[in-house]
């Protein structure tokens, strides 16, 4: 394969795009960028500092003073740093997840993170996952994928993820949350969630992670 390749994997919450993207990056020896974690980190900052996100000047000033980075721990797990503080677990709290979806509707925040994401990926050889990677941030990406799954399967996966993080939630609570996030993500004015016209769509409802990864790898290796 050529050098400097950018691969985007988009999709809704619970579709498995994060797990799949990490596995694809590992297979290729590429870097991996979790853009959802970036929005969660900004949401945590807004929550902690009680930032008025409707005050564009104050919001812009806050963003300019904010630094988000990633590092690997001794087990090769990705850790998220907000102004050098490890917030990996904290940004997964349900209220931060909800707030991250809210702040993603703001043009200033999307613009700020788009610049950061493009800077991180400037040398390519990277797998990026999120909700607007192939449509808004990297419209000229070499490979684009859109990962989806049935609502019931997405609810099951999301609930399991929360449980593993020590957070209890009923199936109905998780389903309500996912439906609300879907509606907000798909109907927002700024870079709404939808597959890029040239994205390969993969339904993971009945696929294992390995099977989904193989589908993506087969497309990539055909080139």
PyMOL commands that place a pseudoatom at each C-alpha (Angstrom):
pseudoatom trace, name=CA, resn=UNK, resi=1, chain=A, elem=C, hetatm=0, pos=[0.000, 0.000, 0.000]
pseudoatom trace, name=CA, resn=UNK, resi=2, chain=A, elem=C, hetatm=0, pos=[1.039, 3.576, -0.576]
pseudoatom trace, name=CA, resn=UNK, resi=3, chain=A, elem=C, hetatm=0, pos=[2.152, 5.815, 2.286]
pseudoatom trace, name=CA, resn=UNK, resi=4, chain=A, elem=C, hetatm=0, pos=[0.050, 8.531, 3.888]
pseudoatom trace, name=CA, resn=UNK, resi=5, chain=A, elem=C, hetatm=0, pos=[-3.266, 6.670, 3.737]
pseudoatom trace, name=CA, resn=UNK, resi=6, chain=A, elem=C, hetatm=0, pos=[-6.285, 7.983, 5.670]
pseudoatom trace, name=CA, resn=UNK, resi=7, chain=A, elem=C, hetatm=0, pos=[-9.113, 5.576, 6.545]
pseudoatom trace, name=CA, resn=UNK, resi=8, chain=A, elem=C, hetatm=0, pos=[-12.369, 6.865, 8.018]
pseudoatom trace, name=CA, resn=UNK, resi=9, chain=A, elem=C, hetatm=0, pos=[-14.896, 4.774, 9.928]
pseudoatom trace, name=CA, resn=UNK, resi=10, chain=A, elem=C, hetatm=0, pos=[-18.144, 6.543, 10.830]
pseudoatom trace, name=CA, resn=UNK, resi=11, chain=A, elem=C, hetatm=0, pos=[-21.362, 5.372, 12.420]
pseudoatom trace, name=CA, resn=UNK, resi=12, chain=A, elem=C, hetatm=0, pos=[-23.823, 5.825, 15.274]
pseudoatom trace, name=CA, resn=UNK, resi=13, chain=A, elem=C, hetatm=0, pos=[-23.315, 5.022, 18.954]
pseudoatom trace, name=CA, resn=UNK, resi=14, chain=A, elem=C, hetatm=0, pos=[-23.008, 1.324, 19.746]
pseudoatom trace, name=CA, resn=UNK, resi=15, chain=A, elem=C, hetatm=0, pos=[-22.366, 0.180, 16.184]
pseudoatom trace, name=CA, resn=UNK, resi=16, chain=A, elem=C, hetatm=0, pos=[-18.893, -1.051, 17.104]
pseudoatom trace, name=CA, resn=UNK, resi=17, chain=A, elem=C, hetatm=0, pos=[-16.879, 1.443, 15.079]
pseudoatom trace, name=CA, resn=UNK, resi=18, chain=A, elem=C, hetatm=0, pos=[-14.360, 2.128, 17.854]
pseudoatom trace, name=CA, resn=UNK, resi=19, chain=A, elem=C, hetatm=0, pos=[-13.477, -1.509, 18.447]
pseudoatom trace, name=CA, resn=UNK, resi=20, chain=A, elem=C, hetatm=0, pos=[-13.333, -2.154, 14.710]
pseudoatom trace, name=CA, resn=UNK, resi=21, chain=A, elem=C, hetatm=0, pos=[-11.235, 0.937, 13.987]
pseudoatom trace, name=CA, resn=UNK, resi=22, chain=A, elem=C, hetatm=0, pos=[-8.693, 0.004, 16.662]
pseudoatom trace, name=CA, resn=UNK, resi=23, chain=A, elem=C, hetatm=0, pos=[-8.428, -3.525, 15.261]
pseudoatom trace, name=CA, resn=UNK, resi=24, chain=A, elem=C, hetatm=0, pos=[-7.984, -2.284, 11.677]
pseudoatom trace, name=CA, resn=UNK, resi=25, chain=A, elem=C, hetatm=0, pos=[-5.295, 0.180, 12.798]
pseudoatom trace, name=CA, resn=UNK, resi=26, chain=A, elem=C, hetatm=0, pos=[-3.464, -2.603, 14.624]
pseudoatom trace, name=CA, resn=UNK, resi=27, chain=A, elem=C, hetatm=0, pos=[-3.634, -4.904, 11.587]
pseudoatom trace, name=CA, resn=UNK, resi=28, chain=A, elem=C, hetatm=0, pos=[-2.183, -2.201, 9.338]
pseudoatom trace, name=CA, resn=UNK, resi=29, chain=A, elem=C, hetatm=0, pos=[0.306, -0.828, 11.854]
pseudoatom trace, name=CA, resn=UNK, resi=30, chain=A, elem=C, hetatm=0, pos=[-1.419, 2.565, 11.586]
pseudoatom trace, name=CA, resn=UNK, resi=31, chain=A, elem=C, hetatm=0, pos=[-2.191, 5.205, 14.182]
pseudoatom trace, name=CA, resn=UNK, resi=32, chain=A, elem=C, hetatm=0, pos=[-5.729, 5.335, 15.563]
pseudoatom trace, name=CA, resn=UNK, resi=33, chain=A, elem=C, hetatm=0, pos=[-7.708, 8.507, 16.310]
pseudoatom trace, name=CA, resn=UNK, resi=34, chain=A, elem=C, hetatm=0, pos=[-10.777, 8.386, 18.551]
pseudoatom trace, name=CA, resn=UNK, resi=35, chain=A, elem=C, hetatm=0, pos=[-12.535, 11.637, 17.673]
pseudoatom trace, name=CA, resn=UNK, resi=36, chain=A, elem=C, hetatm=0, pos=[-15.457, 10.876, 19.966]
pseudoatom trace, name=CA, resn=UNK, resi=37, chain=A, elem=C, hetatm=0, pos=[-13.049, 11.047, 22.902]
pseudoatom trace, name=CA, resn=UNK, resi=38, chain=A, elem=C, hetatm=0, pos=[-12.103, 14.563, 21.805]
pseudoatom trace, name=CA, resn=UNK, resi=39, chain=A, elem=C, hetatm=0, pos=[-15.711, 15.728, 21.990]
pseudoatom trace, name=CA, resn=UNK, resi=40, chain=A, elem=C, hetatm=0, pos=[-16.097, 14.020, 25.350]
pseudoatom trace, name=CA, resn=UNK, resi=41, chain=A, elem=C, hetatm=0, pos=[-12.984, 15.783, 26.631]
pseudoatom trace, name=CA, resn=UNK, resi=42, chain=A, elem=C, hetatm=0, pos=[-14.373, 19.168, 25.582]
pseudoatom trace, name=CA, resn=UNK, resi=43, chain=A, elem=C, hetatm=0, pos=[-17.704, 18.238, 27.191]
pseudoatom trace, name=CA, resn=UNK, resi=44, chain=A, elem=C, hetatm=0, pos=[-15.917, 17.406, 30.444]
pseudoatom trace, name=CA, resn=UNK, resi=45, chain=A, elem=C, hetatm=0, pos=[-14.134, 20.768, 30.347]
pseudoatom trace, name=CA, resn=UNK, resi=46, chain=A, elem=C, hetatm=0, pos=[-17.424, 22.598, 29.729]
pseudoatom trace, name=CA, resn=UNK, resi=47, chain=A, elem=C, hetatm=0, pos=[-19.054, 20.654, 32.564]
pseudoatom trace, name=CA, resn=UNK, resi=48, chain=A, elem=C, hetatm=0, pos=[-16.258, 21.246, 35.061]
pseudoatom trace, name=CA, resn=UNK, resi=49, chain=A, elem=C, hetatm=0, pos=[-15.752, 24.932, 34.333]
pseudoatom trace, name=CA, resn=UNK, resi=50, chain=A, elem=C, hetatm=0, pos=[-19.431, 25.703, 33.745]
pseudoatom trace, name=CA, resn=UNK, resi=51, chain=A, elem=C, hetatm=0, pos=[-18.533, 27.271, 30.392]
pseudoatom trace, name=CA, resn=UNK, resi=52, chain=A, elem=C, hetatm=0, pos=[-21.341, 29.156, 28.671]
pseudoatom trace, name=CA, resn=UNK, resi=53, chain=A, elem=C, hetatm=0, pos=[-21.150, 27.579, 25.213]
pseudoatom trace, name=CA, resn=UNK, resi=54, chain=A, elem=C, hetatm=0, pos=[-23.529, 30.209, 23.846]
pseudoatom trace, name=CA, resn=UNK, resi=55, chain=A, elem=C, hetatm=0, pos=[-20.897, 32.883, 24.522]
pseudoatom trace, name=CA, resn=UNK, resi=56, chain=A, elem=C, hetatm=0, pos=[-18.801, 32.449, 21.383]
pseudoatom trace, name=CA, resn=UNK, resi=57, chain=A, elem=C, hetatm=0, pos=[-15.945, 34.705, 22.505]
pseudoatom trace, name=CA, resn=UNK, resi=58, chain=A, elem=C, hetatm=0, pos=[-15.542, 32.959, 25.843]
pseudoatom trace, name=CA, resn=UNK, resi=59, chain=A, elem=C, hetatm=0, pos=[-15.924, 29.556, 24.222]
pseudoatom trace, name=CA, resn=UNK, resi=60, chain=A, elem=C, hetatm=0, pos=[-13.271, 30.338, 21.605]
pseudoatom trace, name=CA, resn=UNK, resi=61, chain=A, elem=C, hetatm=0, pos=[-10.905, 31.600, 24.287]
pseudoatom trace, name=CA, resn=UNK, resi=62, chain=A, elem=C, hetatm=0, pos=[-11.438, 28.439, 26.339]
pseudoatom trace, name=CA, resn=UNK, resi=63, chain=A, elem=C, hetatm=0, pos=[-10.768, 26.231, 23.314]
pseudoatom trace, name=CA, resn=UNK, resi=64, chain=A, elem=C, hetatm=0, pos=[-7.535, 28.063, 22.507]
pseudoatom trace, name=CA, resn=UNK, resi=65, chain=A, elem=C, hetatm=0, pos=[-6.316, 27.280, 26.026]
pseudoatom trace, name=CA, resn=UNK, resi=66, chain=A, elem=C, hetatm=0, pos=[-7.287, 23.613, 25.756]
pseudoatom trace, name=CA, resn=UNK, resi=67, chain=A, elem=C, hetatm=0, pos=[-4.972, 20.782, 24.734]
pseudoatom trace, name=CA, resn=UNK, resi=68, chain=A, elem=C, hetatm=0, pos=[-6.155, 17.240, 24.019]
pseudoatom trace, name=CA, resn=UNK, resi=69, chain=A, elem=C, hetatm=0, pos=[-3.706, 14.423, 23.427]
pseudoatom trace, name=CA, resn=UNK, resi=70, chain=A, elem=C, hetatm=0, pos=[-3.470, 10.634, 23.480]
pseudoatom trace, name=CA, resn=UNK, resi=71, chain=A, elem=C, hetatm=0, pos=[-0.947, 8.190, 24.862]
pseudoatom trace, name=CA, resn=UNK, resi=72, chain=A, elem=C, hetatm=0, pos=[-0.596, 4.432, 25.204]
pseudoatom trace, name=CA, resn=UNK, resi=73, chain=A, elem=C, hetatm=0, pos=[-0.350, 2.783, 28.602]
pseudoatom trace, name=CA, resn=UNK, resi=74, chain=A, elem=C, hetatm=0, pos=[1.830, -0.262, 29.337]
pseudoatom trace, name=CA, resn=UNK, resi=75, chain=A, elem=C, hetatm=0, pos=[-0.944, -2.524, 27.992]
pseudoatom trace, name=CA, resn=UNK, resi=76, chain=A, elem=C, hetatm=0, pos=[-1.157, -0.505, 24.743]
pseudoatom trace, name=CA, resn=UNK, resi=77, chain=A, elem=C, hetatm=0, pos=[-4.576, 0.879, 25.698]
pseudoatom trace, name=CA, resn=UNK, resi=78, chain=A, elem=C, hetatm=0, pos=[-5.315, 4.401, 24.469]
pseudoatom trace, name=CA, resn=UNK, resi=79, chain=A, elem=C, hetatm=0, pos=[-5.463, 7.020, 27.218]
pseudoatom trace, name=CA, resn=UNK, resi=80, chain=A, elem=C, hetatm=0, pos=[-7.050, 10.473, 26.759]
pseudoatom trace, name=CA, resn=UNK, resi=81, chain=A, elem=C, hetatm=0, pos=[-5.334, 13.522, 28.217]
pseudoatom trace, name=CA, resn=UNK, resi=82, chain=A, elem=C, hetatm=0, pos=[-7.064, 16.855, 28.783]
pseudoatom trace, name=CA, resn=UNK, resi=83, chain=A, elem=C, hetatm=0, pos=[-4.473, 19.533, 29.484]
pseudoatom trace, name=CA, resn=UNK, resi=84, chain=A, elem=C, hetatm=0, pos=[-2.098, 16.695, 30.529]
pseudoatom trace, name=CA, resn=UNK, resi=85, chain=A, elem=C, hetatm=0, pos=[-4.660, 15.143, 32.918]
pseudoatom trace, name=CA, resn=UNK, resi=86, chain=A, elem=C, hetatm=0, pos=[-5.730, 11.565, 32.235]
pseudoatom trace, name=CA, resn=UNK, resi=87, chain=A, elem=C, hetatm=0, pos=[-9.527, 11.703, 31.882]
pseudoatom trace, name=CA, resn=UNK, resi=88, chain=A, elem=C, hetatm=0, pos=[-10.043, 8.383, 30.086]
pseudoatom trace, name=CA, resn=UNK, resi=89, chain=A, elem=C, hetatm=0, pos=[-12.559, 7.001, 32.578]
pseudoatom trace, name=CA, resn=UNK, resi=90, chain=A, elem=C, hetatm=0, pos=[-14.207, 10.278, 33.503]
pseudoatom trace, name=CA, resn=UNK, resi=91, chain=A, elem=C, hetatm=0, pos=[-15.240, 11.151, 29.937]
pseudoatom trace, name=CA, resn=UNK, resi=92, chain=A, elem=C, hetatm=0, pos=[-17.219, 7.894, 29.700]
pseudoatom trace, name=CA, resn=UNK, resi=93, chain=A, elem=C, hetatm=0, pos=[-19.736, 8.933, 32.344]
pseudoatom trace, name=CA, resn=UNK, resi=94, chain=A, elem=C, hetatm=0, pos=[-23.320, 9.040, 30.926]
pseudoatom trace, name=CA, resn=UNK, resi=95, chain=A, elem=C, hetatm=0, pos=[-23.800, 12.742, 31.635]
pseudoatom trace, name=CA, resn=UNK, resi=96, chain=A, elem=C, hetatm=0, pos=[-20.572, 13.582, 29.770]
pseudoatom trace, name=CA, resn=UNK, resi=97, chain=A, elem=C, hetatm=0, pos=[-21.626, 11.377, 26.852]
pseudoatom trace, name=CA, resn=UNK, resi=98, chain=A, elem=C, hetatm=0, pos=[-24.925, 13.244, 26.654]
pseudoatom trace, name=CA, resn=UNK, resi=99, chain=A, elem=C, hetatm=0, pos=[-23.204, 16.629, 26.879]
pseudoatom trace, name=CA, resn=UNK, resi=100, chain=A, elem=C, hetatm=0, pos=[-20.689, 15.667, 24.182]
pseudoatom trace, name=CA, resn=UNK, resi=101, chain=A, elem=C, hetatm=0, pos=[-23.560, 15.076, 21.772]
pseudoatom trace, name=CA, resn=UNK, resi=102, chain=A, elem=C, hetatm=0, pos=[-25.015, 18.473, 22.737]
pseudoatom trace, name=CA, resn=UNK, resi=103, chain=A, elem=C, hetatm=0, pos=[-21.794, 20.433, 22.208]
pseudoatom trace, name=CA, resn=UNK, resi=104, chain=A, elem=C, hetatm=0, pos=[-21.165, 18.687, 18.874]
pseudoatom trace, name=CA, resn=UNK, resi=105, chain=A, elem=C, hetatm=0, pos=[-23.902, 20.895, 17.409]
pseudoatom trace, name=CA, resn=UNK, resi=106, chain=A, elem=C, hetatm=0, pos=[-21.752, 24.014, 17.918]
pseudoatom trace, name=CA, resn=UNK, resi=107, chain=A, elem=C, hetatm=0, pos=[-19.841, 25.277, 14.886]
pseudoatom trace, name=CA, resn=UNK, resi=108, chain=A, elem=C, hetatm=0, pos=[-16.955, 26.724, 16.936]
pseudoatom trace, name=CA, resn=UNK, resi=109, chain=A, elem=C, hetatm=0, pos=[-16.296, 23.398, 18.636]
pseudoatom trace, name=CA, resn=UNK, resi=110, chain=A, elem=C, hetatm=0, pos=[-16.527, 21.366, 15.432]
pseudoatom trace, name=CA, resn=UNK, resi=111, chain=A, elem=C, hetatm=0, pos=[-14.214, 23.811, 13.660]
pseudoatom trace, name=CA, resn=UNK, resi=112, chain=A, elem=C, hetatm=0, pos=[-11.671, 23.700, 16.488]
pseudoatom trace, name=CA, resn=UNK, resi=113, chain=A, elem=C, hetatm=0, pos=[-11.615, 19.914, 16.595]
pseudoatom trace, name=CA, resn=UNK, resi=114, chain=A, elem=C, hetatm=0, pos=[-11.558, 19.586, 12.798]
pseudoatom trace, name=CA, resn=UNK, resi=115, chain=A, elem=C, hetatm=0, pos=[-8.313, 21.568, 12.709]
pseudoatom trace, name=CA, resn=UNK, resi=116, chain=A, elem=C, hetatm=0, pos=[-6.850, 19.410, 15.479]
pseudoatom trace, name=CA, resn=UNK, resi=117, chain=A, elem=C, hetatm=0, pos=[-7.932, 16.180, 13.761]
pseudoatom trace, name=CA, resn=UNK, resi=118, chain=A, elem=C, hetatm=0, pos=[-6.471, 17.241, 10.420]
pseudoatom trace, name=CA, resn=UNK, resi=119, chain=A, elem=C, hetatm=0, pos=[-3.227, 18.235, 12.120]
pseudoatom trace, name=CA, resn=UNK, resi=120, chain=A, elem=C, hetatm=0, pos=[-2.943, 14.843, 13.833]
pseudoatom trace, name=CA, resn=UNK, resi=121, chain=A, elem=C, hetatm=0, pos=[-3.619, 13.035, 10.543]
pseudoatom trace, name=CA, resn=UNK, resi=122, chain=A, elem=C, hetatm=0, pos=[-1.471, 15.234, 8.326]
pseudoatom trace, name=CA, resn=UNK, resi=123, chain=A, elem=C, hetatm=0, pos=[1.075, 12.464, 7.654]
pseudoatom trace, name=CA, resn=UNK, resi=124, chain=A, elem=C, hetatm=0, pos=[-1.565, 9.821, 7.035]
pseudoatom trace, name=CA, resn=UNK, resi=125, chain=A, elem=C, hetatm=0, pos=[-1.246, 6.106, 7.838]
pseudoatom trace, name=CA, resn=UNK, resi=126, chain=A, elem=C, hetatm=0, pos=[-4.101, 6.557, 10.287]
pseudoatom trace, name=CA, resn=UNK, resi=127, chain=A, elem=C, hetatm=0, pos=[-7.552, 5.156, 11.013]
pseudoatom trace, name=CA, resn=UNK, resi=128, chain=A, elem=C, hetatm=0, pos=[-9.990, 7.780, 12.262]
pseudoatom trace, name=CA, resn=UNK, resi=129, chain=A, elem=C, hetatm=0, pos=[-13.422, 6.998, 13.689]
pseudoatom trace, name=CA, resn=UNK, resi=130, chain=A, elem=C, hetatm=0, pos=[-16.335, 9.221, 14.530]
pseudoatom trace, name=CA, resn=UNK, resi=131, chain=A, elem=C, hetatm=0, pos=[-19.537, 10.551, 13.049]
pseudoatom trace, name=CA, resn=UNK, resi=132, chain=A, elem=C, hetatm=0, pos=[-18.322, 12.944, 10.355]
pseudoatom trace, name=CA, resn=UNK, resi=133, chain=A, elem=C, hetatm=0, pos=[-14.849, 11.785, 9.392]
pseudoatom trace, name=CA, resn=UNK, resi=134, chain=A, elem=C, hetatm=0, pos=[-15.666, 10.810, 5.818]
pseudoatom trace, name=CA, resn=UNK, resi=135, chain=A, elem=C, hetatm=0, pos=[-18.161, 13.585, 5.175]
pseudoatom trace, name=CA, resn=UNK, resi=136, chain=A, elem=C, hetatm=0, pos=[-16.766, 16.673, 6.905]
pseudoatom trace, name=CA, resn=UNK, resi=137, chain=A, elem=C, hetatm=0, pos=[-13.243, 16.258, 8.253]
pseudoatom trace, name=CA, resn=UNK, resi=138, chain=A, elem=C, hetatm=0, pos=[-11.611, 14.044, 5.613]
pseudoatom trace, name=CA, resn=UNK, resi=139, chain=A, elem=C, hetatm=0, pos=[-13.840, 14.183, 2.504]
pseudoatom trace, name=CA, resn=UNK, resi=140, chain=A, elem=C, hetatm=0, pos=[-10.863, 13.088, 0.375]
pseudoatom trace, name=CA, resn=UNK, resi=141, chain=A, elem=C, hetatm=0, pos=[-9.915, 10.091, 2.544]
pseudoatom trace, name=CA, resn=UNK, resi=142, chain=A, elem=C, hetatm=0, pos=[-8.488, 7.082, 0.728]
pseudoatom trace, name=CA, resn=UNK, resi=143, chain=A, elem=C, hetatm=0, pos=[-11.025, 4.662, 2.235]
pseudoatom trace, name=CA, resn=UNK, resi=144, chain=A, elem=C, hetatm=0, pos=[-14.374, 5.417, 3.855]
pseudoatom trace, name=CA, resn=UNK, resi=145, chain=A, elem=C, hetatm=0, pos=[-16.574, 3.071, 5.828]
pseudoatom trace, name=CA, resn=UNK, resi=146, chain=A, elem=C, hetatm=0, pos=[-19.894, 3.510, 7.603]
pseudoatom trace, name=CA, resn=UNK, resi=147, chain=A, elem=C, hetatm=0, pos=[-20.563, 0.961, 10.342]
pseudoatom trace, name=CA, resn=UNK, resi=148, chain=A, elem=C, hetatm=0, pos=[-24.125, 0.387, 11.559]
pseudoatom trace, name=CA, resn=UNK, resi=149, chain=A, elem=C, hetatm=0, pos=[-26.194, -2.182, 13.491]
pseudoatom trace, name=CA, resn=UNK, resi=150, chain=A, elem=C, hetatm=0, pos=[-29.780, -2.731, 14.624]
pseudoatom trace, name=CA, resn=UNK, resi=151, chain=A, elem=C, hetatm=0, pos=[-30.991, -0.604, 17.527]
pseudoatom trace, name=CA, resn=UNK, resi=152, chain=A, elem=C, hetatm=0, pos=[-31.430, -3.668, 19.763]
pseudoatom trace, name=CA, resn=UNK, resi=153, chain=A, elem=C, hetatm=0, pos=[-27.867, -4.828, 19.140]
pseudoatom trace, name=CA, resn=UNK, resi=154, chain=A, elem=C, hetatm=0, pos=[-26.480, -1.346, 19.668]
pseudoatom trace, name=CA, resn=UNK, resi=155, chain=A, elem=C, hetatm=0, pos=[-28.347, -1.091, 22.983]
pseudoatom trace, name=CA, resn=UNK, resi=156, chain=A, elem=C, hetatm=0, pos=[-26.963, -4.456, 24.093]
pseudoatom trace, name=CA, resn=UNK, resi=157, chain=A, elem=C, hetatm=0, pos=[-23.396, -3.464, 23.243]
pseudoatom trace, name=CA, resn=UNK, resi=158, chain=A, elem=C, hetatm=0, pos=[-23.657, -0.039, 24.843]
pseudoatom trace, name=CA, resn=UNK, resi=159, chain=A, elem=C, hetatm=0, pos=[-25.099, -1.483, 28.054]
pseudoatom trace, name=CA, resn=UNK, resi=160, chain=A, elem=C, hetatm=0, pos=[-22.285, -4.027, 28.214]
pseudoatom trace, name=CA, resn=UNK, resi=161, chain=A, elem=C, hetatm=0, pos=[-19.735, -1.259, 27.699]
pseudoatom trace, name=CA, resn=UNK, resi=162, chain=A, elem=C, hetatm=0, pos=[-21.257, 0.742, 30.555]
pseudoatom trace, name=CA, resn=UNK, resi=163, chain=A, elem=C, hetatm=0, pos=[-21.308, -2.324, 32.802]
pseudoatom trace, name=CA, resn=UNK, resi=164, chain=A, elem=C, hetatm=0, pos=[-17.615, -2.962, 32.120]
pseudoatom trace, name=CA, resn=UNK, resi=165, chain=A, elem=C, hetatm=0, pos=[-16.977, 0.635, 33.166]
pseudoatom trace, name=CA, resn=UNK, resi=166, chain=A, elem=C, hetatm=0, pos=[-18.843, 0.101, 36.436]
pseudoatom trace, name=CA, resn=UNK, resi=167, chain=A, elem=C, hetatm=0, pos=[-21.951, 2.019, 35.337]
pseudoatom trace, name=CA, resn=UNK, resi=168, chain=A, elem=C, hetatm=0, pos=[-25.377, 0.425, 35.796]
pseudoatom trace, name=CA, resn=UNK, resi=169, chain=A, elem=C, hetatm=0, pos=[-28.197, 1.253, 33.395]
pseudoatom trace, name=CA, resn=UNK, resi=170, chain=A, elem=C, hetatm=0, pos=[-31.367, -0.531, 32.344]
pseudoatom trace, name=CA, resn=UNK, resi=171, chain=A, elem=C, hetatm=0, pos=[-31.993, -1.590, 28.751]
pseudoatom trace, name=CA, resn=UNK, resi=172, chain=A, elem=C, hetatm=0, pos=[-34.747, 1.016, 28.487]
pseudoatom trace, name=CA, resn=UNK, resi=173, chain=A, elem=C, hetatm=0, pos=[-32.466, 3.789, 29.776]
pseudoatom trace, name=CA, resn=UNK, resi=174, chain=A, elem=C, hetatm=0, pos=[-29.764, 2.897, 27.280]
pseudoatom trace, name=CA, resn=UNK, resi=175, chain=A, elem=C, hetatm=0, pos=[-32.277, 2.616, 24.434]
pseudoatom trace, name=CA, resn=UNK, resi=176, chain=A, elem=C, hetatm=0, pos=[-33.756, 6.029, 25.229]
pseudoatom trace, name=CA, resn=UNK, resi=177, chain=A, elem=C, hetatm=0, pos=[-30.272, 7.564, 25.363]
pseudoatom trace, name=CA, resn=UNK, resi=178, chain=A, elem=C, hetatm=0, pos=[-29.166, 6.035, 22.044]
pseudoatom trace, name=CA, resn=UNK, resi=179, chain=A, elem=C, hetatm=0, pos=[-32.349, 7.093, 20.252]
pseudoatom trace, name=CA, resn=UNK, resi=180, chain=A, elem=C, hetatm=0, pos=[-31.966, 10.651, 21.547]
pseudoatom trace, name=CA, resn=UNK, resi=181, chain=A, elem=C, hetatm=0, pos=[-28.320, 10.773, 20.429]
pseudoatom trace, name=CA, resn=UNK, resi=182, chain=A, elem=C, hetatm=0, pos=[-29.221, 9.387, 17.003]
pseudoatom trace, name=CA, resn=UNK, resi=183, chain=A, elem=C, hetatm=0, pos=[-31.863, 12.047, 16.528]
pseudoatom trace, name=CA, resn=UNK, resi=184, chain=A, elem=C, hetatm=0, pos=[-29.533, 14.829, 17.620]
pseudoatom trace, name=CA, resn=UNK, resi=185, chain=A, elem=C, hetatm=0, pos=[-26.590, 13.565, 15.539]
pseudoatom trace, name=CA, resn=UNK, resi=186, chain=A, elem=C, hetatm=0, pos=[-28.655, 13.126, 12.375]
pseudoatom trace, name=CA, resn=UNK, resi=187, chain=A, elem=C, hetatm=0, pos=[-30.630, 16.363, 12.626]
pseudoatom trace, name=CA, resn=UNK, resi=188, chain=A, elem=C, hetatm=0, pos=[-27.956, 18.837, 13.728]
pseudoatom trace, name=CA, resn=UNK, resi=189, chain=A, elem=C, hetatm=0, pos=[-27.071, 21.618, 11.298]
pseudoatom trace, name=CA, resn=UNK, resi=190, chain=A, elem=C, hetatm=0, pos=[-23.317, 21.207, 11.639]
pseudoatom trace, name=CA, resn=UNK, resi=191, chain=A, elem=C, hetatm=0, pos=[-22.000, 18.063, 9.913]
pseudoatom trace, name=CA, resn=UNK, resi=192, chain=A, elem=C, hetatm=0, pos=[-24.965, 15.734, 10.594]
pseudoatom trace, name=CA, resn=UNK, resi=193, chain=A, elem=C, hetatm=0, pos=[-24.399, 11.993, 10.826]
pseudoatom trace, name=CA, resn=UNK, resi=194, chain=A, elem=C, hetatm=0, pos=[-24.886, 10.155, 7.532]
pseudoatom trace, name=CA, resn=UNK, resi=195, chain=A, elem=C, hetatm=0, pos=[-22.784, 7.902, 5.300]
pseudoatom trace, name=CA, resn=UNK, resi=196, chain=A, elem=C, hetatm=0, pos=[-20.498, 9.596, 2.811]
pseudoatom trace, name=CA, resn=UNK, resi=197, chain=A, elem=C, hetatm=0, pos=[-21.738, 8.970, -0.768]
pseudoatom trace, name=CA, resn=UNK, resi=198, chain=A, elem=C, hetatm=0, pos=[-18.630, 6.878, -1.475]
pseudoatom trace, name=CA, resn=UNK, resi=199, chain=A, elem=C, hetatm=0, pos=[-18.509, 5.032, 1.865]
pseudoatom trace, name=CA, resn=UNK, resi=200, chain=A, elem=C, hetatm=0, pos=[-18.716, 1.253, 2.106]
pseudoatom trace, name=CA, resn=UNK, resi=201, chain=A, elem=C, hetatm=0, pos=[-21.600, 0.452, 4.473]
pseudoatom trace, name=CA, resn=UNK, resi=202, chain=A, elem=C, hetatm=0, pos=[-21.157, -2.483, 6.846]
pseudoatom trace, name=CA, resn=UNK, resi=203, chain=A, elem=C, hetatm=0, pos=[-23.983, -3.828, 8.997]
pseudoatom trace, name=CA, resn=UNK, resi=204, chain=A, elem=C, hetatm=0, pos=[-22.358, -5.414, 12.060]
pseudoatom trace, name=CA, resn=UNK, resi=205, chain=A, elem=C, hetatm=0, pos=[-25.572, -6.677, 13.690]
pseudoatom trace, name=CA, resn=UNK, resi=206, chain=A, elem=C, hetatm=0, pos=[-24.708, -10.321, 13.108]
pseudoatom trace, name=CA, resn=UNK, resi=207, chain=A, elem=C, hetatm=0, pos=[-20.974, -9.950, 12.658]
pseudoatom trace, name=CA, resn=UNK, resi=208, chain=A, elem=C, hetatm=0, pos=[-18.200, -10.589, 15.134]
pseudoatom trace, name=CA, resn=UNK, resi=209, chain=A, elem=C, hetatm=0, pos=[-15.498, -7.942, 15.422]
pseudoatom trace, name=CA, resn=UNK, resi=210, chain=A, elem=C, hetatm=0, pos=[-13.107, -10.176, 13.469]
pseudoatom trace, name=CA, resn=UNK, resi=211, chain=A, elem=C, hetatm=0, pos=[-15.658, -10.653, 10.674]
pseudoatom trace, name=CA, resn=UNK, resi=212, chain=A, elem=C, hetatm=0, pos=[-16.270, -6.901, 10.396]
pseudoatom trace, name=CA, resn=UNK, resi=213, chain=A, elem=C, hetatm=0, pos=[-12.536, -6.233, 10.362]
pseudoatom trace, name=CA, resn=UNK, resi=214, chain=A, elem=C, hetatm=0, pos=[-12.040, -8.813, 7.609]
pseudoatom trace, name=CA, resn=UNK, resi=215, chain=A, elem=C, hetatm=0, pos=[-14.699, -7.099, 5.477]
pseudoatom trace, name=CA, resn=UNK, resi=216, chain=A, elem=C, hetatm=0, pos=[-12.887, -3.782, 5.830]
pseudoatom trace, name=CA, resn=UNK, resi=217, chain=A, elem=C, hetatm=0, pos=[-9.465, -5.312, 5.226]
pseudoatom trace, name=CA, resn=UNK, resi=218, chain=A, elem=C, hetatm=0, pos=[-10.708, -7.039, 2.055]
pseudoatom trace, name=CA, resn=UNK, resi=219, chain=A, elem=C, hetatm=0, pos=[-11.795, -3.672, 0.629]
pseudoatom trace, name=CA, resn=UNK, resi=220, chain=A, elem=C, hetatm=0, pos=[-8.504, -2.024, 1.551]
pseudoatom trace, name=CA, resn=UNK, resi=221, chain=A, elem=C, hetatm=0, pos=[-6.354, -4.827, 0.192]
pseudoatom trace, name=CA, resn=UNK, resi=222, chain=A, elem=C, hetatm=0, pos=[-8.193, -4.861, -3.137]
pseudoatom trace, name=CA, resn=UNK, resi=223, chain=A, elem=C, hetatm=0, pos=[-6.607, -1.514, -3.969]
for i in range(1, 223): cmd.bond("trace and resi %d" % i, "trace and resi %d" % (i + 1))
show_as sticks, trace
zoom trace
